[in-house]
Amino acid sequence: MNLDLSRFDNSWYNPGRGILIRTLWHYINAVFMQSPLNLSSALKIFILKSFGAEIGVGVVLKPSINIKYPWNLEIGDYSWIGEGVWLDSLGTIKIGNHCCISQGAYFCTGNHDWTDPAFGLIVKPITVEDGAWVGARATVLPGVTIGSHSIITAGSVVSKNTDPNMIYAGNPAQPAKERKIKDVG
């Protein structure tokens, strides 16, 4: 069997909003979110919430972030989204409390079925549990849950769920060692 992209059909996929809202978001995302200027997090949060995102308190949004569909985005309290992060939210992306998503990280909720001659679209959610850190230029693939307080090192590619309190490195990301957080008492 050969790949036949003329048979590709993602008509089943519902992006969650009509063409007018998606087009409006496209322009607002380009002007306010993807801007290299350090616009205030408060302004960006207001805009995201206006388009249906759920954003907690104390969230920091750095310059040049790209968000596909904000209505598919949840960010918990006191989480940070670094410069150049791309949240490709064809599906839901949930980022917990006290998470750090470092510069240039890429969250990909959509992929293609390479066994399908029509290269069918696959959409699965991504979850980052409380206290996790996704390092610079790391990639998180569809359907992955990043375990609570785990670390994904810079440049790693995560294709499977990670365990809590572990440090993962590489492509594909593998457990490297346990994360131990100092007790400040």
C-alpha positions in Angstrom: 0.0 0.0 0.0 1.3 3.5 -0.8 0.8 6.8 0.9 -2.0 8.8 -0.9 -2.3 12.3 0.5 -5.1 13.0 -1.9 -7.3 10.8 0.4 -6.5 12.9 3.5 -9.7 13.9 5.2 -9.8 15.6 8.6 -13.5 16.7 8.3 -14.2 14.9 11.5 -12.0 17.3 13.4 -13.7 20.2 15.2 -11.3 23.0 16.2 -13.8 24.2 18.8 -14.7 27.6 17.3 -16.0 28.9 14.0 -13.8 30.3 11.2 -14.5 34.0 12.3 -13.2 33.4 15.8 -10.2 31.3 14.6 -9.3 34.0 12.1 -9.6 36.7 14.7 -7.4 34.7 17.1 -4.8 34.1 14.4 -4.3 37.9 14.1 -4.4 38.6 17.8 -2.0 35.7 18.5 0.4 37.2 15.9 0.3 40.7 17.3 0.1 40.1 21.1 1.4 36.6 21.9 4.1 36.1 19.3 5.4 39.6 19.7 9.1 39.7 20.8 8.2 42.7 22.9 7.7 42.0 26.6 4.1 42.8 26.8 2.6 42.4 30.3 1.5 38.9 31.4 -1.7 40.5 32.7 -2.6 41.8 29.2 -1.8 38.4 27.5 -3.8 36.5 30.2 -6.8 38.9 29.7 -6.7 38.2 26.0 -6.3 34.4 26.5 -9.3 34.3 28.9 -11.3 36.4 26.4 -10.8 33.5 24.0 -11.8 30.8 26.5 -8.4 29.8 28.1 -8.5 28.9 31.8 -5.6 30.7 33.5 -4.8 30.6 37.2 -3.3 33.4 39.4 0.4 34.4 39.2 1.0 33.0 35.7 4.0 34.5 33.8 3.8 34.6 30.0 7.1 35.6 28.3 7.4 37.1 24.8 7.1 35.3 21.5 4.8 32.4 22.6 2.5 30.8 20.0 -0.8 29.3 21.0 -2.9 27.5 18.4 -6.3 27.5 20.1 -6.6 29.2 23.5 -10.0 27.6 24.2 -8.0 24.3 24.5 -5.6 25.6 27.1 -5.5 25.5 30.9 -2.7 26.9 33.0 -2.7 26.5 36.7 -1.5 28.9 39.4 2.0 30.3 39.4 3.2 28.6 36.3 5.6 30.1 33.8 5.6 29.9 30.0 9.0 30.8 28.6 10.0 32.7 25.5 9.3 31.0 22.2 7.1 28.3 23.6 4.7 26.8 21.0 1.5 25.3 22.5 0.1 23.6 19.4 -3.3 23.0 21.0 -5.4 21.1 18.4 -6.4 19.1 21.5 -6.4 20.1 25.2 -3.2 21.2 26.9 -3.4 21.2 30.7 -0.5 22.7 32.6 -0.8 22.4 36.4 0.3 24.6 39.3 3.9 25.8 39.8 5.1 24.4 36.4 7.9 25.8 34.3 7.8 25.5 30.5 11.2 26.7 29.3 12.2 28.6 26.2 11.4 27.1 22.9 9.5 24.0 24.2 7.0 22.5 21.8 3.8 20.8 22.8 2.3 18.9 19.9 -1.3 17.6 20.4 -1.7 16.6 16.7 0.0 14.0 14.6 -0.6 11.7 11.7 -1.3 8.0 11.5 1.7 6.8 9.4 0.1 3.4 9.0 -2.9 5.0 7.2 -2.5 5.4 3.5 -4.5 8.7 3.8 -2.2 9.9 6.6 -5.1 10.5 9.0 -5.0 13.1 11.7 -4.6 12.0 15.3 -5.4 14.4 18.2 -4.6 13.6 21.8 -4.3 15.8 24.9 -1.2 16.8 26.8 -1.1 17.1 30.6 1.7 18.6 32.7 1.1 17.8 36.4 1.9 20.2 39.3 5.5 21.1 39.9 6.9 19.7 36.6 9.6 21.5 34.6 9.9 21.1 30.8 13.3 22.2 29.7 14.3 24.5 26.8 13.6 23.2 23.3 12.0 20.0 24.7 9.2 18.4 22.7 6.1 16.8 24.2 4.1 14.6 21.9 0.3 13.9 21.7 -1.2 11.9 24.6 1.6 12.4 27.0 1.2 13.2 30.7 4.3 14.7 32.4 4.2 13.4 36.0 4.1 15.6 39.0 7.4 17.3 39.9 9.3 15.5 37.1 11.8 17.3 34.9 12.2 17.0 31.1 15.8 18.1 30.3 16.6 20.5 27.5 16.1 19.1 24.0 14.4 15.9 25.1 11.5 14.4 23.2 8.8 12.9 25.3 6.6 10.3 23.6 5.4 8.4 26.6 4.0 9.3 30.1 6.6 10.2 32.7 6.6 9.1 36.3 6.4 11.7 39.1 9.6 13.0 40.7 11.9 11.7 38.0 14.3 13.5 35.6 14.0 12.4 32.0 16.6 13.1 29.2 17.1 12.2 25.5 15.3 11.3 22.4 13.2 9.4 23.3 13.2 10.7 26.8 14.3 8.1 29.3 14.4 8.2 33.1 17.9 9.5 34.2 17.5 9.8 38.0 15.1 10.7 40.8 14.4 14.4 41.4 14.9 15.4 45.0 13.6 18.8 46.2 15.4 20.3 49.2 13.4 20.6 52.3 13.3 24.2 53.4 12.0 24.1 56.9 
